[in-house]
Amino acid sequence: MGDPGLHRSPGPPPRRRRPQKWDGSGGQADQALGRSRGGFTTKIHIAVDALGNPVEFVLTPGQRADVSQADELLAGQDAEAVIADKGYDSDPLVRRIEAKGAQAVIPPKKNRKEPRAYDEHLYKERNKVERFIHLLKQYRRVATRYEKTDPNYMGFVYMAAVMILLR
């Protein structure tokens, strides 16, 4: 006689995984993963101070618009000027920046019906953000995102930022 614990029912064993919510994306939206023109990506939105030191990081899926993260990046920050690229050009954002008493240095998009004036000389300071991003991408683990979950990935982004600041 065979062992009664074996072969109780023919077929594969029952699944013993955690129940997962189904949003159609396989949980990617919760982990700041998404599709953009460049493929499967994550965007790192960064706010830096006048010296180019990081102040705030925000992760979003690749297809999310830049302007949607502006409020989170600017929350709790006092600045005389907010310098951003064309991706952050929106009238409501410019009004919120000016309501805080800061100058919005954001070039207008090409398709804007009434182009806004901006300080072109001050806009040249935006390269500090680009230089910091370049230094951050020197760390392969940040540039390629090996981590599956966004808290783990953010941990490596923070660690790379600290390594840059310690130079």
C-alpha positions in Angstrom: 0.0 0.0 0.0 1.3 3.5 -0.9 1.7 6.5 1.3 -1.7 8.2 1.8 0.0 11.6 1.7 1.2 11.1 -1.9 -1.0 11.5 -4.9 -4.1 12.6 -3.2 -5.3 14.2 -6.3 -3.8 14.0 -9.7 -2.5 17.3 -11.1 -0.2 20.1 -10.0 0.0 21.2 -6.3 -2.1 24.1 -5.3 -0.4 27.5 -5.6 0.9 28.9 -2.3 1.6 32.4 -3.3 0.4 35.6 -1.8 -2.8 36.9 -3.4 -2.0 39.8 -5.7 -4.2 42.6 -6.8 -4.6 42.6 -10.6 -4.3 46.0 -12.2 -3.3 44.7 -15.7 0.3 45.8 -15.4 1.7 43.0 -13.3 2.4 45.4 -10.3 4.7 47.6 -12.4 2.8 50.7 -11.6 3.5 50.3 -7.9 7.2 49.9 -8.5 7.7 53.0 -10.7 8.2 50.9 -13.9 6.5 51.9 -17.1 6.8 52.2 -20.9 8.0 55.3 -22.7 9.5 55.9 -26.1 12.8 54.6 -24.8 11.3 51.3 -23.7 10.7 50.0 -20.2 12.0 52.7 -17.9 11.9 54.6 -14.6 12.3 58.3 -14.4 14.3 59.9 -11.6 13.1 63.5 -10.9 15.7 65.5 -9.1 15.7 68.9 -7.4 19.1 70.4 -6.6 20.2 73.5 -4.7 22.2 76.4 -6.2 25.5 74.4 -5.7 24.2 71.4 -7.5 23.7 69.3 -4.4 20.6 67.0 -4.4 17.6 68.1 -2.3 14.8 65.8 -3.4 14.4 62.6 -5.5 11.1 61.3 -6.9 10.7 58.0 -8.9 8.0 57.7 -11.5 7.2 55.3 -14.4 8.7 56.2 -17.7 5.5 57.4 -19.3 4.5 59.8 -16.5 4.8 63.5 -17.4 7.5 65.6 -15.7 5.1 68.4 -14.7 3.0 66.0 -12.6 5.9 65.7 -10.1 6.7 69.4 -9.7 4.6 70.0 -6.6 6.3 67.0 -4.8 9.8 68.2 -5.8 9.0 71.8 -4.6 7.2 70.9 -1.4 8.9 72.5 1.6 11.6 74.2 -0.6 12.2 77.9 -0.4 13.9 79.4 -3.5 14.4 82.7 -5.1 14.1 81.0 -8.6 12.9 77.7 -9.8 14.8 76.6 -12.9 13.3 73.7 -15.0 13.2 72.5 -18.5 10.3 72.7 -21.0 8.7 69.5 -19.6 7.6 71.6 -16.6 6.0 74.4 -18.7 2.5 74.9 -17.5 0.5 78.0 -16.5 -0.8 76.5 -13.2 2.8 75.5 -12.1 4.2 78.9 -13.0 1.4 80.6 -11.0 2.1 78.4 -7.9 5.8 79.2 -8.1 5.2 82.9 -8.4 2.7 82.7 -5.5 5.5 81.4 -3.3 7.5 84.5 -4.2 10.0 82.8 -6.5 10.8 83.5 -10.1 9.9 80.7 -12.6 12.7 80.2 -15.1 11.0 77.7 -17.4 11.3 78.1 -21.2 8.0 78.0 -23.1 7.2 75.0 -25.2 7.3 75.4 -28.9 3.5 74.8 -29.3 2.5 77.6 -26.8 0.2 80.2 -28.3 1.6 83.0 -26.2 5.2 82.4 -25.4 6.3 83.5 -21.9 9.4 85.5 -21.3 12.1 83.9 -19.1 15.7 84.8 -17.9 17.9 83.0 -20.5 21.1 83.7 -18.5 19.7 82.3 -15.3 18.4 79.3 -17.3 22.0 78.3 -18.0 22.3 77.3 -14.4 20.1 74.3 -15.1 23.1 72.4 -16.2 23.9 71.7 -12.6 21.0 69.3 -12.5 22.2 67.7 -15.7 25.8 67.4 -14.3 24.4 65.7 -11.2 22.4 63.3 -13.3 25.5 62.5 -15.3 27.4 61.7 -12.1 24.5 59.6 -10.8 24.4 57.5 -14.0 28.1 56.7 -13.6 26.9 54.1 -11.0 25.9 51.2 -13.1 23.3 49.9 -10.7 21.5 53.2 -10.8 21.8 53.5 -14.6 20.4 50.0 -15.4 18.0 49.5 -12.4 18.7 45.9 -11.5 16.3 46.2 -8.5 12.8 45.0 -8.8 11.2 47.1 -6.1 11.3 50.9 -6.0 12.4 51.1 -2.3 15.5 49.0 -3.1 16.2 51.1 -6.2 15.8 54.4 -4.3 18.2 53.0 -1.7 20.9 52.7 -4.4 20.1 56.2 -5.8 20.5 57.6 -2.3 23.8 55.7 -1.8 25.1 56.9 -5.1 24.2 60.5 -4.2 26.0 60.2 -0.9 29.1 58.8 -2.7 29.0 61.8 -5.1 28.7 64.2 -2.2 31.6 62.6 -0.4 34.0 63.2 -3.3 
